Amino acid sequence: MWLADPILKRRPVNVTRRLDPMSRTLFLSLRDVVTALGEDGPVLLGCICSFPQMVSPLLRASRDADAVLLLSPGGELANPRAHHLFFELVRSAAEKIGTSRPVVLLPPPVEVLSAGADTNAERVYSLLDAGYTSLTVMARGLNSPELPRSIVETAGPALDHELGLEVLVEPGEEDDAGRVAGALRLLGAETDLFGVWGGGGVGLAALSSEVEPIGCSWREGDEDDELAEALRNTIGSGARMVTVRSVFSRAVIEGLPRAARERLRGKVDEMGSTISLIPEITMELEALSPDALDRVEARLYAEAEELLSLFRLEGTSTWIRDRLAG
């Protein structure tokens, strides 16, 4: 009987209190997933959901591939209620399509400076209350001796829940990350991933050597043309997670009716990025008929299916279940 499924006991406490007792939706912490896959496991795929219409096709693709999936909302979501709505969107979509594949919810990065950690901690509490199962912090000012302690104070609620912690740095700061990683270890803060936000991932190999044995990660920035380069740079760099955005925005554009598709293609070619077009793309999506929306979702499904295959994530759901429930 599924209620006795031991893997359900691995769902974080901040999630279980938001779920119906009969729910089979398997939200897992980033730490559990990284640990279960091991150092030689595949690269995890994080998907920034710039549009709510993305969630269902991505979950279907992960269900059909028996793959773990990591989802993050688009934008900063300054309104705390928006975080709760994102959780409900994922939960309801997962229950509707009947998937019990593992899902990790990645919040937008929380910026950490050498001061202001108390305010950050309050924000982290609100993120955990919304149901996120990991924490990502963007570290600023790596030369400050106070930064590691500020990270620990900010991430304290997530560390206490053993959800998993990803620390991001800016491109060009990879050489300083080792010192911060070492200081975090001395402070007793277990960091699961150290990553770079943007920049094409050119420093991933250097970052990996600086923070070893911690795995490294990359999160796409505002420039769409970084993605192809970053995917190349993850090979042999020790990357454990890549979080992408633009590939799905482009898939949405390609699924739109011809007039909208050609207009938005032209703007992407002119600007070199899709991020500033998100409001316009959102308006196009909201005006679609059900049949037209189905075509967009088919594009998104195909894109997710291809990426899950590229990252060798097929079957990772069963793998994770076996490791965590054994």
LUMDRENFI-69229 format. One line per 4 residues: number of its first residue (from 1); for each residue y, x, z of C-alpha. Coordinates in Angstrom, 3 decimals, padded with zeros to 6 digits. Layout:
residues N
NUM = Y,X,Z; ...
END
This chain:
residues 326
1 = 000.000,000.000,000.000; 003.334,001.428,-001.025; 004.966,000.755,002.352; 002.695,003.457,003.747
5 = 003.801,005.964,001.095; 004.656,009.044,003.206; 007.271,010.268,000.723; 009.520,007.350,001.697
9 = 009.851,008.906,005.142; 011.670,011.822,003.520; 014.632,009.647,002.594; 017.689,010.809,004.570
13 = 018.762,008.689,007.511; 022.208,008.048,006.020; 020.425,006.454,003.042; 017.749,004.409,004.798
17 = 020.333,002.470,006.748; 021.809,001.316,003.434; 018.476,000.210,001.947; 016.422,-002.915,002.347
21 = 013.290,-002.093,004.385; 011.183,-003.083,001.362; 013.044,-000.813,-001.066; 011.016,001.775,-002.987
25 = 014.070,003.585,-004.316; 013.452,007.244,-003.568; 016.692,008.975,-002.681; 015.952,012.550,-001.594
29 = 018.100,015.359,-000.280; 019.026,018.258,-002.520; 017.410,020.602,000.006; 014.049,018.832,-000.171
33 = 014.069,018.891,-003.982; 015.091,022.565,-004.259; 012.490,023.544,-001.669; 009.707,021.502,-003.262
37 = 010.264,022.968,-006.742; 010.360,026.529,-005.427; 012.055,029.631,-006.788; 010.139,029.529,-010.060
41 = 010.689,025.828,-010.667; 012.657,024.325,-013.561; 016.437,024.075,-013.708; 017.620,020.852,-012.096
45 = 019.767,018.539,-014.210; 022.869,017.082,-012.571; 024.562,014.297,-014.537; 028.213,013.407,-013.962
49 = 028.417,009.665,-014.621; 031.886,009.212,-016.080; 030.950,005.612,-016.980; 028.904,003.118,-014.959
53 = 026.993,002.198,-018.131; 025.341,005.631,-017.969; 023.329,005.042,-014.823; 020.642,002.667,-016.082
57 = 019.625,004.586,-019.258; 019.531,007.877,-017.352; 017.299,006.367,-014.697; 015.006,004.930,-017.384
61 = 014.732,008.329,-019.033; 013.824,009.965,-015.729; 011.268,007.232,-014.993; 009.591,007.657,-018.376
65 = 009.569,011.463,-018.043; 008.317,011.332,-014.427; 011.299,013.539,-013.615; 013.663,014.075,-010.728
69 = 017.282,013.198,-011.532; 020.572,014.191,-009.927; 023.535,011.824,-010.361; 027.193,012.307,-009.524
73 = 030.141,009.956,-010.038; 032.917,010.895,-012.434; 036.331,011.802,-011.064; 037.410,012.331,-007.492
77 = 036.968,008.702,-006.370; 039.807,008.897,-003.862; 039.095,005.328,-002.738; 036.237,005.457,-000.185
81 = 035.009,002.076,-001.393; 034.342,003.577,-004.833; 031.719,005.873,-003.313; 029.916,002.909,-001.776
85 = 030.055,001.102,-005.122; 028.492,004.121,-006.849; 025.606,004.118,-004.398; 025.063,000.394,-004.944
89 = 025.222,000.885,-008.706; 022.442,003.483,-008.610; 020.358,001.548,-006.088; 020.534,-001.743,-007.959
93 = 019.821,-000.088,-011.335; 016.809,001.769,-009.902; 015.406,-001.412,-008.390; 016.028,-003.422,-011.547
97 = 014.129,-001.026,-013.808; 011.430,-000.452,-011.205; 011.660,003.305,-010.835; 010.575,005.236,-007.780
101 = 011.297,008.677,-009.243; 013.309,010.962,-006.928; 017.084,010.677,-007.172; 019.588,013.039,-005.570
105 = 023.156,011.769,-005.212; 025.718,014.552,-005.655; 029.251,013.785,-004.422; 032.348,015.147,-006.141
109 = 033.111,018.637,-004.802; 035.127,018.829,-001.596; 037.766,021.539,-001.784; 037.704,023.970,001.138
113 = 040.569,026.308,001.969; 040.906,028.654,004.928; 042.642,025.825,006.795; 042.391,022.053,006.996
117 = 038.681,021.877,007.769; 039.139,018.972,010.193; 040.465,016.743,007.416; 037.630,017.860,005.145
121 = 035.038,017.050,007.801; 036.379,013.504,007.986; 035.979,013.194,004.231; 032.424,014.529,004.425
125 = 031.538,011.921,007.048; 032.796,009.222,004.675; 030.694,010.658,001.819; 027.550,010.650,003.935
129 = 028.301,007.128,005.083; 028.430,006.123,001.406; 024.894,007.428,000.902; 025.201,010.811,-000.809
133 = 022.192,013.040,-000.260; 023.842,016.429,-000.671; 027.216,018.116,-000.342; 029.130,020.307,-002.779
137 = 032.164,022.288,-001.642; 034.633,024.128,-003.850; 035.609,027.335,-002.050; 039.173,028.529,-002.572
141 = 040.533,031.890,-001.426; 037.331,033.878,-001.105; 039.211,036.881,000.303; 040.211,034.986,003.427
145 = 038.104,035.935,006.463; 038.523,032.385,007.739; 036.939,030.740,004.689; 033.258,030.925,005.760
149 = 034.029,029.250,009.081; 036.064,026.571,007.288; 033.084,025.901,005.017; 030.782,025.558,008.018
153 = 033.193,023.200,009.779; 033.596,021.109,006.639; 029.891,020.989,005.813; 028.797,020.447,009.413
157 = 027.801,016.769,009.016; 025.705,017.524,005.913; 024.125,020.594,007.513; 023.233,018.570,010.605
161 = 021.406,016.063,008.375; 019.746,018.900,006.380; 020.905,017.315,003.134; 021.534,020.529,001.243
165 = 024.706,022.460,000.500; 026.058,023.763,-002.807; 029.058,026.123,-002.658; 031.090,026.518,-005.854
169 = 033.536,029.292,-006.733; 035.961,029.706,-009.594; 035.068,031.767,-012.674; 035.863,035.432,-012.031
173 = 035.150,035.222,-008.291; 031.405,035.806,-008.578; 031.642,039.342,-007.148; 033.219,038.028,-003.932
177 = 030.619,035.307,-003.429; 028.077,037.679,-001.857; 030.353,038.380,001.082; 030.898,034.670,001.686
181 = 027.166,033.947,001.379; 026.397,036.677,003.901; 029.014,035.358,006.327; 027.584,031.840,006.047
185 = 024.125,033.193,006.923; 025.538,034.925,009.995; 027.142,031.632,011.027; 023.774,029.878,010.725
189 = 024.765,027.763,007.717; 021.846,027.384,005.323; 023.223,027.280,001.793; 020.914,025.955,-000.915
193 = 022.911,026.874,-004.030; 025.894,029.066,-004.873; 027.543,028.156,-008.143; 030.436,028.467,-010.567
197 = 032.640,025.545,-011.590; 033.479,025.919,-015.278; 033.999,029.047,-017.312; 030.904,028.788,-019.476
201 = 028.638,030.299,-016.850; 029.328,033.856,-018.021; 029.146,035.155,-014.445; 025.910,033.447,-013.445
205 = 023.790,036.610,-013.649; 026.306,038.518,-011.511; 026.510,035.643,-009.064; 022.726,035.476,-008.791
209 = 022.503,039.144,-007.824; 025.335,038.744,-005.294; 023.885,035.763,-003.409; 020.152,036.443,-003.712
213 = 017.854,034.929,-002.421; 020.051,031.825,-002.696; 019.731,030.159,-006.099; 022.757,029.815,-008.345
217 = 024.168,026.793,-010.156; 026.800,025.841,-012.714; 028.996,022.755,-012.937; 030.789,021.879,-016.146
221 = 034.572,022.056,-016.034; 037.135,020.336,-018.224; 036.369,022.161,-021.477; 033.494,020.625,-023.430
225 = 032.794,023.774,-025.447; 031.662,025.539,-022.256; 028.387,023.617,-022.184; 026.479,025.321,-024.999
229 = 027.469,028.732,-023.670; 026.521,027.796,-020.116; 023.090,026.569,-021.151; 022.477,029.929,-022.819
233 = 023.717,031.794,-019.747; 021.366,029.946,-017.402; 018.413,031.603,-019.114; 017.347,034.581,-017.063
237 = 020.218,034.177,-014.585; 018.183,032.564,-011.845; 020.086,029.275,-012.189; 018.497,026.426,-010.268
241 = 020.862,023.586,-011.217; 023.229,022.729,-014.075; 025.575,019.743,-013.725; 026.925,018.385,-017.016
245 = 029.412,015.760,-018.175; 030.610,016.080,-021.767; 027.237,015.729,-023.470; 027.018,012.155,-022.200
249 = 030.630,011.332,-023.081; 029.922,012.468,-026.630; 026.728,010.406,-026.704; 028.737,007.333,-025.710
253 = 031.231,007.994,-028.510; 028.415,008.340,-031.063; 026.985,004.989,-029.969; 030.240,003.045,-030.371
257 = 031.060,000.873,-033.402; 032.239,002.830,-036.444; 035.993,002.364,-036.114; 036.099,003.359,-032.449
261 = 033.620,006.174,-033.036; 035.647,007.775,-035.833; 038.937,007.411,-033.973; 037.567,009.028,-030.820
265 = 035.776,011.756,-032.761; 039.110,012.728,-034.280; 040.753,012.906,-030.862; 037.930,015.045,-029.472
269 = 038.254,017.428,-032.409; 042.004,017.647,-031.813; 041.865,018.074,-028.037; 038.627,020.023,-027.719
273 = 037.588,017.937,-024.715; 036.460,014.428,-023.837; 037.709,014.375,-020.256; 041.203,013.043,-021.053
277 = 039.634,010.312,-023.203; 037.559,008.794,-020.405; 039.992,005.876,-019.778; 040.038,005.031,-023.500
281 = 036.258,005.301,-023.811; 035.908,003.078,-020.737; 038.025,000.384,-022.388; 035.864,000.541,-025.517
285 = 032.707,000.160,-023.430; 034.057,-002.826,-021.537; 034.819,-004.628,-024.811; 031.347,-004.198,-026.309
289 = 028.970,-007.061,-027.034; 025.528,-006.887,-025.377; 023.931,-005.688,-028.620; 026.559,-002.980,-029.102
293 = 026.115,-001.861,-025.496; 022.367,-001.603,-026.080; 023.068,000.868,-028.882; 025.212,002.998,-026.579
297 = 022.538,002.946,-023.895; 019.935,003.996,-026.465; 022.072,007.041,-027.287; 022.400,007.896,-023.620
301 = 018.661,007.494,-023.072; 017.893,009.816,-025.984; 020.351,012.440,-024.721; 018.908,012.339,-021.205
305 = 015.362,012.474,-022.552; 016.211,015.580,-024.592; 017.863,017.351,-021.652; 015.005,016.548,-019.276
309 = 012.640,018.081,-021.815; 014.899,021.093,-022.400; 015.020,021.798,-018.671; 011.210,021.334,-018.364
313 = 011.640,018.546,-015.834; 008.834,016.265,-017.063; 006.341,015.694,-014.274; 008.592,017.041,-011.528
317 = 008.540,013.699,-009.742; 004.808,013.993,-009.121; 005.210,017.673,-008.245; 007.865,016.898,-005.629
321 = 005.870,014.011,-004.185; 002.799,016.198,-003.782; 004.770,018.965,-002.039; 006.768,016.758,000.296
325 = 004.166,014.131,001.170; 001.290,016.548,001.683
END
